[in-house]
Amino acid sequence: MKLYGGASYTARLAPAAGAGRKGLRSGALGLFSSVVIGLASTAPAYSLAATLGLIVAGVGLQAPIITMLAFIPMLLIAYAYRELNAANADCGTTFTWATRAFGPRTGWMGGWGIIVADILVMANLAEIAGTYGFRLLGYDALAGNRLWTTVVGVGWIIVMTTICYVGIELSAAVQRWLLCVEVAVLVLFAVTALVRVYTSPGPTSIHVSASWFDPFQVASARAVTQGVLAAVFIYWGWDTAVSVNEETADSAHIPGRAAVISTVSLLVTYGLVATSAQAFAGVGPTGIGLGNAANSGDVLSVLGNAVFGGHGTGLLLSRLLVLMVLTSAVSSTQTTILPMARTVFSMAAHKAVPSRFARVHRRFLTPTWSTVGMGLASIGFLVLLTAFSHDVLADSIQSVGLAIAFYYGLTGFACVWFYRGVLTRSARDLLFKGLLPGLGGLMMLFLFCYAAFGVYANPKYGATSVSVPLVGRVGGVTVVGLGALLLGVVLMLVVTRGHAAALRLQRSLLPQRLPPQTAVELASRYVPADSGSGVGGDWFDVIPLSGTRVGLVVGDVLGHGVRAAATMGRVRTGVRVLARLDLAPDEVLARLDDLVEQGSGDQLDARHADAEVRGVTCLYAVYDPVNGRCSLARAGHTLPAVVLPDSGGVASYPELPPGPPLGIGGPPYQSTELQLPPGSLIALFTDGLVQAAHGTDAGLTELARTLAQHRRPLEELCDSAVAALLPGPVDDDAALLLVRTRMLGEHQTAVWELPADPELVGHARTVVAAQLAEWHLDELAFTTELIVSELVTNAIRHADGPIHVRLIRDRTLICEVSDTGHTSPHLRHAATDEEGGRGLFIIAQMAHLWGTRYTPTGKTIWAEQELPPGQAADRRQLP
């Protein structure tokens, strides 16, 4: 694609929406790099510098244990991330997983929570980076100037966005160097502080005590909760290690391990630094004491000079500590862009936001529009709020906790619901997929509610307050935090309405129920895709045919959205119409191919190319319960699975002649015939059922394993198949139709062969009347004799060779006359002066239904009559 000036466009759309199939650079990160990115995203040095004083102010000497207690909900949610990532390593993380568990609207809100949290914190990190940059250079006056700190903050966002744009390897390399130096300086600070406490203590120094690690020493439960609330968010950011899962080696396992390792590493780091800082500085409200409100926003800068000294090497180390706070904020800026951009990228790949955000750089293999777009959004938010009100900016930064608690808690609940079907499989599954994530979700829900309505809602909390109708004055932190989430609800309703409309249309066009059939026992399932990228197009159907036969069809429109659902409705209607003409399966597909090809001329214009239908796959089968034969033909569709009653439960996938998808063009379709004894099990399904596991081959193997229990009720088999192959909703629709064959009993059919002799018409009436008397259907004898007489007479007059008469007693009485002719009779109104031409007209008035079907040896004309009440045949003809 060429742009103005002849430049080439260097981005392409993500090739697919599935996990690991979006075109990002796979295998770029190992375990160490993933852990580094997870740790760097939390900004350890800056988080401690900005939060430790606030924690001490709330809980006093118990600050170290409160810092450690905040680790518990984070570890529980980390386990949820690990388990969900193992099932689906998608860079959309909470968006993708919540969508699979609860549906597209809840999933969209999960993605929105990530976006809100990241944009809000980006403004804070950029401002801190600007402020500390001036402090490091000794320009304290500029450090307090909002204009210049904003300019420098914008510059840092641009630099870090560029690094993220260029490649994940460069991002990881930068983080490895920055984090290693940062952790080394923090450990050096902690060790030096502890050594000085026990060798040359200062006036405020106190020895470490066991009481510091006893949460029951805190004055009140409210103080504990507020302390944990302040401490819990210093752990936030480790989930970046999972957000880059599609660019990580062994993406199903390494990102989850990195998340757990990151949180444990943070526990050790925070516990060590908090304990050593408190031992050295104490918790007093003056001087370097951690309780001094004047230092609460940056305790490390104040402690640096006191711990290391103000001369020589000490001065260098104290400056280095300030530098680490700066680089911590800067590196966190970069690692905040990574998950934000990849969340938007995944949402675009799944059609939850405009698809242009799913573009991938051809050389760097990084998201282009989503990376640049999120960088610009962060700059815009920082500049807007800085210009509007610094107080509102401060409150918006504090409100980030609400968004974090929201999407972390949602992830915990999504894990429980996603794995609900396997929680009783083992003690490990119950613990790591159920109890721990569920407990983490409950903790996050409590923290969200407590913060939003118990702490942040206080008008005296934060820098601003807002008068809310019917409520009164409310703290600005709550207003901004909840307002941002409510804005997401409005956007969600707008963005997801296309998916909702497609799903409603899809469901309305599918069979609402499967009518009972004499020929087969039936059960079905339809599992819609969980996002706009997959919904629409899969269908199944069961079509009653003449002679107690039944048509079985399953198909998949290769597209998505409302257009795919509408195409499915047209194709399904076409199949039903063509099937009722009693055409062979290959002829049905051939005519259906013309129908789809003609419809392709109505495609949308190029601006909506992503919504176009790209063909239709279909499998059509006709089963005859009289002789047990099943004729099948396929158009680019997956092979059916067949389990014979005497196979010991072994499922096979019989080879059928391949045919191109409908509407594509290619060689003609061919039919194949299978002989199926009664009790045979046939599974017709779309590829969405078997591709969702670990590839199509693994899915087919798992389906065969499920069908091995072929004697179970079909409804139970359907549930087992869906539970095994689709533990949660997937990126593509899935349809499953299970069929168990039956055979008509010998007492339900009667067949006679007659030579083409007009004198035998009376004999045909006689034998038919006798059979009806044996079936206790004497009241249908007159009309049946008339029908047989007319059909046999027409066969003798217009065809050569023997004539076959067959009666079938089922839900209706079916009379069939077969001959070797290939001409089809037509119903017409005979003129008053014509002697003939009234036979079919009379039959049409007496029969409930009638028609013609062609066979390889000729044709069959059939007529159905309704049975008298209470005379329907026993339909439970299973062996």
Secondary structure as UniProt FT lines:
FT   HELIX           4..6
FT   STRAND          11..13
FT   TURN            19..20
FT   TURN            26..27
FT   HELIX           31..41
FT   HELIX           44..59
FT   HELIX           60..62
FT   HELIX           63..69
FT   HELIX           71..87
FT   TURN            91..93
FT   HELIX           94..102
FT   HELIX           104..137
FT   HELIX           140..143
FT   HELIX           146..166
FT   HELIX           168..199
FT   TURN            203..204
FT   HELIX           210..213
FT   HELIX           215..217
FT   HELIX           221..232
FT   HELIX           233..235
FT   TURN            236..239
FT   HELIX           240..243
FT   HELIX           245..247
FT   TURN            249..253
FT   HELIX           254..281
FT   TURN            287..288
FT   TURN            290..291
FT   HELIX           293..295
FT   TURN            296..297
FT   HELIX           299..308
FT   HELIX           312..349
FT   TURN            350..351
FT   HELIX           355..358
FT   STRAND          359..361
FT   TURN            362..364
FT   HELIX           369..388
FT   HELIX           390..398
FT   HELIX           400..418
FT   HELIX           420..422
FT   TURN            423..424
FT   HELIX           427..428
FT   HELIX           429..435
FT   HELIX           436..449
FT   HELIX           450..455
FT   TURN            456..457
FT   TURN            459..460
FT   STRAND          465..468
FT   TURN            469..471
FT   STRAND          472..475
FT   HELIX           476..495
FT   HELIX           497..509
FT   STRAND          520..527
FT   TURN            532..534
FT   STRAND          538..544
FT   HELIX           546..548
FT   STRAND          550..557
FT   HELIX           561..580
FT   TURN            581..582
FT   HELIX           585..599
FT   HELIX           600..602
FT   HELIX           606..611
FT   STRAND          616..624
FT   TURN            625..628
FT   STRAND          629..635
FT   STRAND          641..643
FT   TURN            645..649
FT   TURN            663..664
FT   STRAND          672..675
FT   TURN            678..679
FT   STRAND          681..685
FT   HELIX           687..691
FT   TURN            692..694
FT   HELIX           696..707
FT   TURN            708..711
FT   HELIX           714..725
FT   STRAND          734..741
FT   HELIX           746..748
FT   STRAND          749..754
FT   HELIX           758..760
FT   HELIX           761..774
FT   TURN            775..776
FT   HELIX           778..780
FT   HELIX           781..798
FT   STRAND          803..809
FT   STRAND          812..819
FT   TURN            832..833
FT   HELIX           839..846
FT   STRAND          849..855
FT   TURN            856..857
FT   STRAND          858..866
FT   TURN            869..870
//
